[in-house]
Amino acid sequence: MTTALSQGLTLAWRSLIPLKNHPGQLFGLLFQPVFMIVIFVYLFGGAAGGDRAGAVAYMLPGVLVQVALMSTITTGMNLATDIGNGVFDRFRTMPIARSAPLAGRILADLLTLLITIVMSMVVGYAVGFRVTTGPLSALAGLGLVLLLAMALSWGSAWIGLVAKSVTSMQGMATAVLLPLTFGSSAFVPATDMPGWLSWWMGVNPVSHLAGALRGLLTGGPHASDVWITLGWTAALLALFAPLALRAYNRRVR
């Protein structure tokens, strides 16, 4: 187990090194939250109460959630690209654990996601967002986002391993994530929506993640949202981690 973790960390570092040679990708990691916050807070802020302070307090946690979940698509895209380039054929000949390449890829993407989250918090602070709970509560909220993103990354990895191409993988993952993120209460309260949409937003796991993060950052009831999010995380891991490992073994054997 320790050896597999060490190998996964080594491969994660291998996946991060190319960032220094691709400034455009690094630019996207750093400035994607800026664009998202400008769009949702300044252009659509009226939906959260009409004032900028209220919009920032409500929407910034939603922006963090959306950025985190949409970033999981890159896990499957990178895996599909590596398979097409024959990278995993070379891994197959190396004396490493079967799970190490997948774990390394997911860990690398979580580290880049952490950069994006930190940048989001910096931008949020610049536009007026304030954490009103405490540092431990805030860290718990951000950790919860990373946990669910990790679970979804295994799902993205599975799609990337079974998809015929990078384009098809991106299309399938986007078709799943867009209804989840935009059909949630991440940006608009469920009470403002029609009955059927309000019901969907109430059962949507993204709504619970956004509610948990909002409560952990700015206060308010959030315990049930935290437990529901942890339950979804465990369920997604139990489902997609074995599927991804099985698909990986089939692709590289």
Secondary structure by P-SEA (a helix, b strand, c coil): caaaaaaaaaaaaaaaccccccaaaaaaaccaaaaaaaaaaccccccccccaaaaaaccaaaaaaaaaaaaaaaaaaaaaaaaaaaaaaaaaacccccaaaaaaaaaaaaaaaaaaaaaaaaaaaaacccccccaaaaaaaaaaaaaaaaaaaaaaaaaaaacccaaaaaaaaaaacaaaaaacccccccccccaaaaaaaaacaaaaaaaaaaaaacccccaaaaaaaaaaaaaaaaccaaaaaaaaaaacc
